[in-house]
Amino acid sequence: KILDFGLAKLLEAGVGSDVATRGCEPTHETRGHIMGTAAYMSPEQIEGGDVDHRSDVFSFGSVLYEMVAQRPAFSGNSAITILTKIREGQVPDIGGVVPNVPYELERVIGRALRLEPERRFQSLADACVELQEVRDLLDTGNWVSVADLLHRDRPRRRLSRFLLPALLLLFGLVAIHLSGFLREPPVEPVRRIVPLTTFPGWEREPALSPDGRFVAFSWDDGGGVSRLYVLLLGAHEPLLVTSGQGDARNPAWSPDGSQIAFLRHTAEGEHDVLAVPALGGPERWLARLSDVHFRGLDWSPDGSSLAVVDRAVPQSNGSIFRLSIETGEKRQMTTALSSGLGDRTPAFSPDGNFLAFVRWREAPVTEIHLIELSKTDSYCLTTHDGYIRDLDWLPDSSGLVFSSRSKGTTGLWRIPLVGEGPTPLPVGEGATGVTLAAEADRLVYSRMFTDANIWRIGGPEARTELPAEKIIGSTRDDFSPSFSPDGKHIAFTSERSGKRRIWICDSEGESCSQLRSGVTASMAAWSPQGERIAFSGGEEGKSAVYVADLKGEYARRLSEEDSINIVSGWSRDGQSIYLASDRTGEYQIWKIPASGGPARQITQGGGIFAQESHDARFLYYLKLESPRTVWRLNLADGKESPIFETRMIPASLEVWHDKVFWVPDRSDRQLSIEQYGIISHQRGRLLAPTAGVLVAKYGRLSVSPDGKWILYPREDGGGSDLMLVEGFDGPSGSGLGDWMR
């Protein structure tokens, strides 16, 4: 027996086995690896699936082909090209290479190289019998070559050559004639949207290979570490290509598809730039960058350099640099602003004329800039009211596609280099990363999802220690709970209907129903009598105050300002609603009549998330200064004073009688609930930090009127999958590129 050291492994004995073998499950370290030599691997081995002895039959056929033809059965400029040919069954006709090869030998080789394992020889013993038959024919001289068969069939083939076009022409004429009677509306280009991955955890930062057949991506399967994988489109199992320690992120393909560059976080808090063969192998170190998080990189079309993000000087924001592959020299291309979050996500245009990147200004404004490489001139292509997370070029370099969270919606947008501004695409809900293939009509994006639910724990008046339990949940986000004044109902924000709306249920989380508002809604607040609910309605960049009457189930808009208006709570007499608004340029507390009318500014030095005290004497609110401070305003004389400082999730501020509750803004994102006594000045903790539980967005708390319970949201899961969008040519020849234009 001949074994390749490190490649052979034990399998269960099965049909065709000569001897019984011991079973051996693949280890975590080897699962997903493609091990072997590309030109001799079977299709099922390429896909990373289960293999058996029939995989060896395929490899035997590859060797036999090469022995006869004096060249490999599968060849190409890179391993990626070779594996693609094998996976698609692109076996070259051996008769065209060696015309005098015996027909029977060609048949044996062809059967061994069948794409489907069940159509190959089921054992090498069967192949041996067939080869013995071929040898006997050669010994007797009674054999026919492939060239002889082609010569004999030539008259019939010549007839087919003329007959087939004639038939096609006939069918075409009939179709044209019938089209006048059976005319249908024009068919739109077909767009197929399918999930590429559904693995647990986070699959993100996709990068399509230049030919569009493979996608590289980072995957954190829940262990907290991202590793780099490559997936052949159409296969089920990805290939692990990195082997080092630490997060591997931001893959970028070389122009020839043979290598993948990526970033790895180091123990020193910086990032290394490395390159690895596209199918795995030794990692090659290229450079070290300052810690600017994972901000993207891209390979230049000529393969000579990488665009990376680094700091020009310590403590500065990240700028774009060009890194030489050969020398490791870095040349600065942009100078980041001192404000904002710097420049990131560089991307070379396929034609090599431009470099695009995202410049983050003050949240939530981001810009797309272009550098014309021949002149080193740069200019702003567009200013976007939202967070641009990733971008890539259209294959013809005529524009870009980018992922963004804008006005409450996360999706994909397109912008041409010349012409109109950004326009949303009809695909890409929840998109973060995005990639297009330069040589294929397809797009891949990473779709992020979360699962926030509402939990409860014993409150300040709970007589016994009550364990935390989930009370409201769905497969979509549920957050921002609010107890009704009588404690019998809960209003909360949910995306379970596909849109962000206010929902109402009983105190046990049952009998849920949606409040009819007709607008994107959040931050519900009950009136003191419990017959009305105020909420913020509209998009993130522009929201207004609405009031819904629960008896009539209608929502009426109160504020008309073109600004952000966040509902905080009601006055104790039920006549007014407190809100935080940025209409003056910074967040201040305002008060608007519940029956309608102009709002009145309450604070001058800033404020958000205000709540009136139980006795209606004071107003408590948070200032978003550093450090964040809870303040109290005397409603009688308008004087304000600081209460205490703390790092908190702003929306979590909750005042109940003489106590203040909040969720700390922790760097490790663990969830805890703390309290402060306004009279006693004592701090305490109701919920200790919980490992592995992330704070949900809009981490609002709500204490029941009797003080028995505290409601809070938390993320119980989440992740991201890769989605594939394919455009097929329609009657007009328009594919994905035309559809996006």
Helices and strands as residue ranges (DSSP letters): G 38-40, H 43-46, H 53-69, H 79-87, H 94-97, H 103-112, G 117-119, H 124-140, H 146-152, H 154-179, E 190-195, E 202-208, E 214-220, E 227-232, E 239-240, E 248-253, E 259-265, E 271-277, E 284-289, E 298-299, E 305-311, E 318-324, E 330-332, E 342-348, E 354-360, E 365-372, E 377-385, E 387-393, E 399-406, E 409-416, E 423-424, E 431-436, E 442-458, E 469-472, E 478-483, E 489-494, E 501-506, E 513-514, E 521-526, E 532-539, E 542-549, E 554-557, E 565-570, E 576-581, E 588-593, E 600-601, E 608-612, E 618-623, E 629-634, E 640-645, G 650-652, E 654-656, E 659-662, E 670-677, E 683-695, E 702-703, E 709-728, H 736-740
